[in-house]
């Protein structure tokens, strides 16, 4: 049973959403990176959306986020997450050992590399390739490929991390990661509402307000909007509704936005003169959940001096690029039958990322 090779699988382990691409089936999974665990028994009860729905309604349930800043922080839970997804989406071949490629932050530490390798091994991976997220997103959007000299700049603004990479000839010229993203904006909204209105909001309510009325100042022709969110009154402990306007959200997210802009500037400063001359023409391509914040492209143009565009409307660019890496490496795959039950890290990788494959 363990000799069955399985279908190639690409995984984008985001801090907020995990996506999976299976050969011949396409993108089969877009689930929140959440697990529901019983406080009494420690058993994991649910994954993804069902886990989020259980939180706050069942006193025995606690939410676990096994992926933070794009890396496994709870190794056992990350292993359970990957194994469950692989087995579920491989259906009758759930015991197969597929080749797996996973996206990782460009500034990932060796400790997190080993944690991810261990989780993938326990989940049943036969071979593992790790691809920096900016490269995967650029490949998924068709912006780069092996041997092409075109320069591309990708800023992946996720839930916990902003990952900026400058890519030429299919490889990273320079990169920078900063621990700031959509979650920082949500926390800033929670703090502002508690400080100014005395109401404690949940992170989900703050995210809802950000998505509904959030925008980068000034609005220009965009009209101001407002939304109603429900929280708990700090003094009385009773439920209370508050009205949040676009101006309120703008004041709250100003500091996280400044850190995101600084991360993009830092990601561009390491370029040599030869590459820097091309940056004005190519601009910055934004991916990730926060890339669609209205006005963010204009703010980048004003403070960084480069044009910006949202290059990925669905958020699938990274996982599609990871799947393309597997297809490119297909000709170099050795025999699927391997007497050893342990997976191997694929050291022979596509030409466009030779120096970014970790050694173990």
N, C-alpha and C positions, 0 to 999 in steps of 0.2 A: 504493500500500500504506500509506503514511504518513498518508493522509487518513482512514483508518478510525478512528472515535472510540474504540472499545473500551468495555469495561464498567467502570463506576465501581469504583475500588479504594481501600480504606481499609487503612492500615498502622499498626500499633502497634509502634514500634521500641523494644522494651525492652532493657535491658542484658543480661538473661539469656535472654529469649524474644522472638522476633519473631512477630507474629500478622498475618494478612492476611484481609480480607473482600472478596469479589468479588461484584458485583451478581448476583442470582439464584442464586448458589451458597452464600451465607453464609460462615461462617468456614472457610477452606480450608487454613489453615496455622497450626501452632503449633510452631515449630522453635527450638532453641537458637540464640542469636545468636553462632554460632561458625563459623569457616572454617578448613579444614586447608590449609596451604600448604607446598609443597616447599622445603626449605632450599637445594637445589642449583639448581633452575630458577626458583624464585619463582612457579611456576604454582599456582593454587588448585585443589585436588584434590576437595574435598567441602564440603558445607554442612550445618549442623545436627547431628542425631544421628550420621550417619556420620562427620562430622568429629571429634566427641568420641570416638567409638570408635577412630578411627585414632591419636589422641594417646597417646603413651607406649608404643605397640606398634610403631610404625614410626619408626626413628631419623631418617629424612629428613623427618618431618612436624613442623611447628610450628603451634600453635594461634594464631589471630588473633581478637581481639574487636574488630570494627569499630565497635561501639556501646558507649559508656561514659557513665554518668550520663545516659542517654536521648538522647545526641547523637552524631553521627558524629565519631570521632576519627581514623579511617583513611578518608579520603575515597574513594580508589580501591576499597578493599575494601567500603565501604558501598555504593558504586555497583554493584559486582559482585553483592552480596547482593540489592539491590532489583531489579536487572535479571533475575537468575536466577529470583526468585520471581514477578515479573510475567509473564515469558515462560512459565514452567512452568504456572502456574495459569490463564493465558489460552488454553492449549493451541493450537489451530489458528490463533488470532488473536494469536499471540505477537508480531507486528510492530505491533500496535495501539498507539495512544497514548491511554491512559485518563486520565480525571480522577483525581487522587490526592489524598487527604487523609491527613495524617500527624499523629500525636499527638506533642507535644513537652513538655518540662518547662516549668512556668510561669515559671521563672527562667532560661530559655535565653538565651544571649548572642547578639548579632548575628553574631558570627563563626560560631557553630554554626548559626544560621539559614541563612547563606549556604552553608555546607558541605552542609547537608541539601538546600537548593534545587539545588545543583549536582549532587548525587548523584541526586536525583529526575529532573532533566533528562536526565542521561546514561542513566538507566534507561528513558527513553521516556515520561515523564509529559508530558501536554499542558498541564494546568493543575494548580496545586498550592495546597492550603489547609493551613495549619498550625493545629492546635487544641491549646490547653493540656490536658494530661492530666487534671487534676481536672474540667474542664468535660466532656471526652469521657466520663469514667467516670460522671459524674452523669447525662448524657443517656442513656448506655447502660443505666443502672439505672432510668430513668424518674423521676428525682428532680427534674428541672428541664426547662424548655422556654421558648421565647421569650415574654416578657411576663408570666410567672408570678412573683408576688412571693415565693413560698416560699423560705426560706433552707435551704441544704444545706451541710454541711461534709464534704469528702472528703479523706482522708489516704491517698495512694497510696504504699505502702511496698514498693519494688522491690528489685532486687539491689544497685544502687549509689546509689540516690537515694530520699529521702523527700520527697514533694511534697504540700504541704497547701494546700488552697484553700477559701475561703469564697465561696459562690455565691449570688447573689440576682438575680432577674429574668433568669436565664440567663447572667449575666456574673460575672466575678471581682470580688469586693469587696476581698479581700486574699489574698495567697498568700505562701508561704515554701518554699524548697527547702533541703535539707541533704544533704551527701554522706555518707549513712549508710544502710545497708540490710542485706539478707541476706548480701552478700559480707563486710561488716565482721564480722558474727557468725561466719561461717566462718573468717575469719582469726584471730579471737579464740580459737576452739576449737583451731585449729592451734597457736597460741602457747602455750596452756595445756598441751596434751598434750606438747609439746616441752620445756617448762620443768619440768613436774612428773614426767613419765614417761620423758623422753629418747627419744621416738619422733616422727619426722617424718611427719605425715599429709598427704595430698593434699587439695586444696580439695573434691574430690568426696566423699572419706571424711568430712570435717568436715560437709559439707552433709547427708550421709546420717544422721550422728549427730544433727544438729539436728532433722531431720524426724522421726526415730524416737523420740527421748526428750526433745527440747527442750520446755521449758515455762517460764513466768514464775513466780518464787516469790512467795508461798508456794503450795504445791500445793493446799491445802484437802483436798477429798475425793479428789482424783486421786492414785492410788498411784504411787510412784516406779518408774521403769523403767530398764533398762540395755540396752546394745547392744555388740556386739563389732565393732571396726574394725581394719583391717590397715594398718600403716605400716612405715617403715624405722627400725631401731634406729640412733640417731645414733652410738653408739660402735663398734658392730661392722659396721654397714652391712647387716645381714641383716634379712629380713622378720620382723615381730613383731606379734602381736595384742595389743590392749589393750581393756579393758572400760571403757566410759564410762557413767556413771549420769546420771540427771536432775539431780542436784545438781552434777555436774561441768559439765554444759552451762550450768546456771544461773549458776554462778560466772563462766564464760567470757563469756557474752553480757550480763552486767550493765552494762558500760560502753556498748556500742552501744545497748542498750535505753534507757539514760538519755538518750543523744543523740537518739533517736527521739522520746521524750516531750518533750524540750526543743524539738524542731522543731515538734511539734504545738502546743505552747504559743505558740511564736513566730508560728505561722500564724494564731492567734486574736487576738493582741494588737492587730492593726491595725484591728479592726472598730470602727465607731462605736457610740454608745449605742443607736441604733435597731435595729441588727442584733444587738448583743450580747444584748439581751433575749430574742431568739428562740433563741439557741444552747443554753440549758438544755433546751428542749423538743425540739430536733431532734437533739442529740448529734452524734457523729462517726461517719461511715461509713468503714470500713476496706476498702481494696482492695490488690491486689498480692500477691506470693508470701508475704511475711512476715506478712500480716494474719491468717493462720490459726494463728499461734503460740499454743498454749493459754495462757490467762491474760492475754493482752495487753489484751483489752477491760477486764478488771478493773483492771489496772495503770493504764490511761488514766483510768478512772473515779476511782481513788484520788488520782492525782497532778495531773490536769487538772481534775477536777470535772465532767466531762461523760460521759454514757453513751456507750458505743461498741458498734458491732455490725459484723460482717463482712457487707458488702453484695454481695460478688462471689465466689462459690465457685469459678468456673471461670477467672477471670482475663481473661474476654473483654469486660468492660464497656467498656473504653476503645475497643477496635476497633469494637464495636457502636455506640458513641456517635459515633465518627468516620464510620461508614457512614451514620448518621442525618443528620449534617451534610451529607453529599453529597446525600442525598435532599431535604433542605430547600432546598439551593441549586440543585436541578435546574431549577426554573422560570427561573432567572436565567442559565442556560448559553447562550452565544451559539452560532452555527452551528458544527457540529463540523468543517467543512471550513475549514482554515486554511492559507494558502499558506506561512506561515513555519514552518520545522521546529523552532523554539525554543518551549519551553513558556512559559506566562505564569503569574505568581502571581495567583491569583484574589483580586482586591481587593474585589469585591462579594460579601460573605459573609453568612450568616444574621445576623439582628438581634441575636442574643444574644451575639455576640463581635466587634463592630465594631472595638474598639480594640486587639484582640490579633492582628489580621492584620498581619504585618510588611510594611514598604514597601521595595521594591528599585528 
